[in-house]
Amino acid sequence: MTTTITHWAGGAPFAGTSDRTAPVTNPATGAVTGELALASRADADHVIAAASAAAQEWGRTSLARRTQVMFAFRELLNARKGELAQIITSEHGKVLSDAMGEIARGQEVVEFACGISHLLKGGHSESASTGVDVHSKRDPLGVVGIISPFNFPAMVPMWFFPVAIASGNAVVLKPSEKDPSASLWLAALWQEAGLPDGVFNVLQGDKEAVDALLEHPDVQAISFVGSTPIAEYVYENASKHGKRVQALGGAKNHMVVLPDADLDLAADSAVNAGYGSAGERCMAISVLVAVGSVADELVARIADRTHTLVTGDGNPSDGSKEADMGPLVTRAHRDKVASYIDSGEKAGAKVVVDGREVQAQGAADGFWLGPTLFDNVTPEMEIYHEEIFGPVLSVVRVETYDEAVALINANPYGNGTAIFTNDGGAARRFEADVHVGMIGVNVPIPVPVAYYSFGGWKRSLMGDTHAHGVEGVHFFTRGKVVTTRWIDPANRPEGGLELGFPRNV
């Protein structure tokens, strides 16, 4: 049986007026489990209007009350995160333990937002001029839009909405059409936590819903995560309509292994970061750069570990052990990733492990593709320069550290990178040399903690503001400076007309 997946506006499900729908599938079985309502422009206007009606009052709500709601949301999320993980696995396909990890990292941002009061403090200067005081403050924007991708239906929205809401804004979340149900679960949880109706809303849909958010005059800002071509589209069109934009795009993350590295640690890390969540992570390692003589042994150790992985249903109903890696999110995406494997093989890369031959632990109609390992990949190959977004790890061999750095810096993306070494000097030099926003030293997926900001460089970010952290607080607020003079009746200054430019004395 299928369910109808609706919007959420003003504290309640909203079916909308459009007759357009899209199927939602369970990737582990291939079965259609839901029909998603795709918004018309009128539906989008209705959802945005609900946010607009709530924004002004919520923005005037005390910081104490806002943080109380945030704490309540955090406690409810922590107590019931298993429910959310089940929803994520059923529509995305990632294994339950991975879904729980996603929620835990998103919850870090909720916890960060619980301390928002400190970050919204202004400054005060007494007697900046004679009898004149100056103070600063940060005001909420109003209505903000969040457009999130399929690969993290809970964590990526939680990069943005806790900070936006704690700062006094109303939110319209547009989740991916592929796994939309987590958004409605989060909306109901916010209501249970005591958030006023209309402060958190969900707009389901496709490009029509996206364009409505980019163009609507009541929406003041857009936060986006997705592919670079769509990030560029979002940035250009939202900016054209006067909105501030943070648009996080694609990635091609490299992991450099120097000859002095701990090879067992490097091999474990390459497998974990390359194949976790079936490679459907913007911070996945997709290129391993083996420096000098390390390549043969490293490839062998990675291959040995890859052969032990089980690909299968992330939430098996028969009670069997949870798989290490689930299916890809849709059949079309599975076939696209498989076509990249075909391309790499034709281009002359060595297929060390072939995921097309996987024997999955799950239904025959699941969207299965196993871990794939290529060796002797070169930069001109399609599998090197395209963002595959699947369980495909490419090994590129270079002779020197300088060649490795040049390879990373020549890449148009600059999201994340890692180096594995026991040489502190080399690691410190690497931090300075690479043109990338997030760097790991013996850490394969360097996703920063919530009180630091997440974001890449080059074509991995459109706009200049990263997600969460202090940058996120500044993105969702506007600075305001107030200059005040109060006249002391006992010491009233002389009046008179003075048309010259005001001077501070």
Secondary structure as UniProt FT lines:
FT   STRAND          3..5
FT   STRAND          7..9
FT   TURN            10..11
FT   STRAND          12..14
FT   STRAND          21..25
FT   TURN            27..29
FT   STRAND          32..37
FT   HELIX           41..60
FT   HELIX           63..92
FT   HELIX           96..113
FT   TURN            114..115
FT   HELIX           116..119
FT   STRAND          124..129
FT   TURN            130..131
FT   STRAND          132..140
FT   STRAND          143..147
FT   TURN            153..154
FT   HELIX           155..166
FT   TURN            167..168
FT   STRAND          170..174
FT   HELIX           181..193
FT   TURN            197..198
FT   STRAND          200..202
FT   HELIX           207..215
FT   TURN            217..218
FT   STRAND          219..225
FT   HELIX           228..240
FT   TURN            241..242
FT   STRAND          244..248
FT   STRAND          253..257
FT   TURN            259..260
FT   HELIX           263..275
FT   HELIX           276..279
FT   TURN            282..283
FT   STRAND          285..291
FT   HELIX           292..294
FT   HELIX           295..306
FT   TURN            307..308
FT   STRAND          311..312
FT   TURN            317..318
FT   HELIX           331..347
FT   STRAND          350..353
FT   HELIX           355..357
FT   TURN            364..365
FT   STRAND          372..375
FT   TURN            379..380
FT   HELIX           382..385
FT   STRAND          392..398
FT   HELIX           401..410
FT   STRAND          413..414
FT   STRAND          416..420
FT   HELIX           424..433
FT   STRAND          438..441
FT   TURN            450..451
FT   STRAND          457..458
FT   TURN            459..460
FT   STRAND          461..462
FT   HELIX           469..475
FT   STRAND          477..485
FT   HELIX           489..491
//
